[in-house]
């Protein structure tokens, strides 16, 4: 099947009490590992591209990789999504360039400016049947071009959500309830906690409307331990407990973003391989097991967190 937008998959996810995995892609092995896992488990999929990924790998290369994934995995719906588009121009470029979903991130701007720019993106994207995600609230953390200090983070205000969605016409909304970008989401000794009260109030005010969680990697401990074992330096890397994410997926959350866990799985595999095989220099030798590590990690997310296996 061709690339799809997120409208129908979110409707099914909301009604079914599960979430779709939105996995960030940067190169061929990551695309292959993700899509192979989803194809085997018959799970719907969002492949998302950040501004940083577009700078690194080039828009055309990434879209062609995703087009190849669609051909190789014909039994699952796949959406191609822009992650954290910071301007109308970037969103328009991705709509024109074949993306089927875009995120306009105006969360750092004054409320009225966020509303106006999101509305403008929606107006353009909907002409081409492209769905639009926006964000209210500010997540802390660092990931690609997103960098928000802890003291600048803000929980989403439930009093704003209905006005924002009504005035902009967005198709989904990313909210801030305690997740954070990157691999260092919490300070040592700090207990991870999601504000389910905010999520419930938002969903009460927007019944049936799909909610998105950014910064939702769990920073799986086994990957951190393996990275450190083979020469890495990642002390105090802490993520969101998977049981909390599964609970959110049973509520109004229809899309859960995963990026850091992909990076950790791949890096742990490569560090281990090179340490155990110091004479090897062919990138295919260490990228093949790294691709398998990505696949295994995504399969784990689908079954243990997202609950979307068999929903394609």
N, C-alpha and C positions, 0 to 999 in steps of 0.2 A: 504494500500500500504506500501511497505518497506520504510525505511529511504532513502532519496534522497540527492544528492549533490545540490549545489546552481546554477549550470550552467543554467538550463532551467528556473527556477523561476526568475533569474536575467534578462534573455533575455526578458521574458514577462513583467517584471516590467519596464524595460527601454522603451520598445515599448509602454507600457500603461500609462506611466507617474505616476507611484506610487512606493512605497517602501515596502520592506518586513521588518517586525519587527524582530529584533534579541534580544531575551529576555534572560537574564542571569538566570540560575537556580542553586539552592543550596539544595533544599529539596523537599519532595513529594508535599506539599501543593502549592508551587510555580509552579511546573510542572503542577499540576492539574488545577489551576486557569488559567494559560496561555492557555493551550490546550483546555479547555472547551470554553473559549471565541472565540478562532480561529475556533473551530469546529462549533459553532453556527453561526458565521458570514462567514463561508466558506472562511477563509483567510489562505494563505500559511504561513509557520512559520519556523523560525530558533530558535532552542533552543541552547543556547551557554553556555559553561562551561569555567570558568576562572581557572588559576592555583590555586588561592585561594580556589575555590569551590572544586577542586580535592583534595586539602589537607584537607579540612573540611569534605567532605562527602564521599570521596574515589571514584576513577574512576569507579570501578565496580558497586557500588550502583547507581551512577548517570546514567550510561549507561543502567542499567536495568530499572530504573524509566522511562527513555525516551523510551525504548522498550515497556514498558507497555502503555505509552501514545500513541504510534503508533497503538497498538492493539485497544485501546479504542476510538481512533479518526481516523477511517480508510478513511475518506472522504477528508482529507487535506494532502498536501505534507509537510513533516517535515524533516528538515536537522538538524544534530547534529554537532555543530561547536565548535572548540577550540578557545577561546578568548585570545589573547595576549600570544601566545606561544613564549617564549624568546629564544629558542634554537632548532636546528635541532632535537636533541634527544627527546624533549618533543613533537614536532610535529609528529615524527615517532612513538612514543609510542601511540599517539591518533589515528593515521592512523591504526596502528596494532590493536588497541583496539576497532575499530568499528565506529569511527567518520567518517562522510562523507564530512567534510569540516574542514580546519584548518587555523588559522592565524599565520603566522610567523611575529613577531614584532621585527625588527632590527632597528627601528627608532632612537634608542639611539646610534647606532654604526656609524662609518664612512661610507660614501655612498658606496664605493666599497665593504666593508665587508657586508653591508646590501644586495647589489646585489648578491654577491656570495652565501651567506647563503640562501636567498630566492630562488635562482635558484636551490640550492641543495634540498630544501624542495619540490619544484615543481617537480623536477625530480623523487623523491621518491613517492610523493603522487599521481601523475598522473598515475603511474603504477597500482594503485588500484582504479582509477576513483574517487579520492578524490580531491575536488577543494581547491585552495589555495588563501588566502587573505594576502596582505602585507601592510606595512604602510610607507608613506613618510611624513616628517614633524613630529613635536613633540607637542602633546597636553599637556597642563598644567593640574594639578589636581592630586587627590589621589583616587585610587580605587583598592582594593586588593593589588596586587604586583606592580601596576603602581604608580609611585610617581615622578612627574616632577614639579619643581618649576616654578613659573611664568616667571622668568627671563631666564629660559632654554627652554621655549616653542618657536617653530618656525613654521611659516606658510609653507605649502608645496610650493616648487619652481616649477612652471609649466614647466620650462626649463628642469627639470629632469624626468618628468613623462613618456614620450614616450620612452626614453632610458631605464628607469627602467623596464617598462612593457615588452619591446621587449627583453631585455637581460635575464629577469627572467622567463617569461612565466606565470606570475601569472594570476589568473582568475578575481580578483577584487582588488581595491586599496583603502585603507583608507587614507584620506587626512586631513590636519589640516587647517581649515578655520575659526576658532574662537570658536569651541566647546571645552569643558573641562570636565575632569573626576570629578565625585563626586557631592556633593550637594551644594558646594560653588564655583560656576563657575565665579562669578563676585563680585567685591567689592561693598559695599553699595554706591548707587548713580551712579555706572557705568552702562551705557546703553548696554545691550546685542546686539551684532551685528555679523552677519556672513558675511564672505568675498565672496559674490556671484560672484564678479569679478574673483576671483581665481578659483572658481568652474566652471565658464563658460569657462575660458581659458583652464583649464584641460580637460573639455569635448570637446572643439574644437580640442585639440591636440590628444584626444583619442575618436573619434566618436564611439558611440555604446558601449563603455566600462563601466562596472558597477563600480560606486564609492560608498564608504562606509563612514558613519559618526559615529565616536565614541564620547563618552561623550555628548550624545544628549538627556539626560533626561531633562524634563522641570521643575523639582522640583516643582510639582503642589502645589500651595499655600495652598489649603485646607488641604492637608496632613501635611504640616509644622505647620499650625495653630493648628490642632488637636493634634499633638505631643506636642507642647508647652503648650497647654491647659491642658493636662493630665500629666504634670510633666517633659516634655522634655526640652531640652535647645538647640535650633537650630536657633539662631538669624542670620539674614542676609543670609539665604539659598536662592540662586537665580539660576534659570536654563535658558535654551534656550526657547524663546517664541515659542509656537506651530505653529503659522502662518509662522514663518521662516522655520521650519522643513518641513511644507507642501509644501512651495515653493521649497525647495531643492529636495523634492521627485518628483516634476514635472519636474525637470531637470535631471541630470545624476545620482543622488543618488538613488541606488536600495536597500540599506540596512541601516537601522537606528537602532543603538544599544540603548537598554533601560535596565538600571540596577538600578540606584538610585531611580527612580520612583517606582519600585517594592518594594524596601526596605522601602521607605517612606509609601506606601500604607499599607504594612503589619504591620509596626511598629505603625502607627497611629491607626489602627484597634485594635491591641493587647493592646496598652496603654488605649484606651477608654474602652474596654471590662473589663479589670482588675480593672480600677477605678470604674466602675459602678457595678462590681460584686466581691467585695473584698473577699468573702468567697469561691469563686470557685478556684479549683486547678487542675482540669482535663485539660491537654493540648488540648484535643479535643474541649473543650468548647470555648477556645479563638482562636484556629487555624482554626476552621470552618469559622467564620466570616472573619478572615484574608484571607483565601482562596477566599472567595467571593469578598473581597476588591481588591485582585489581579485580579480576573476575570473582575470586572467592570472597573478597570483602563486600562487593556489591550484592552477591547472592545472600550473604549474611544479613545485609541491611534489608533486603526485600522480605526475607522470611521473619527476621526477629524484630524489625522496627516498623517497616512500612505496611506490611500485611497485604501487599498487592500481587502476590504470586497467583497466577491463574486468572488475573483480571483483564488480560489483554483482549 
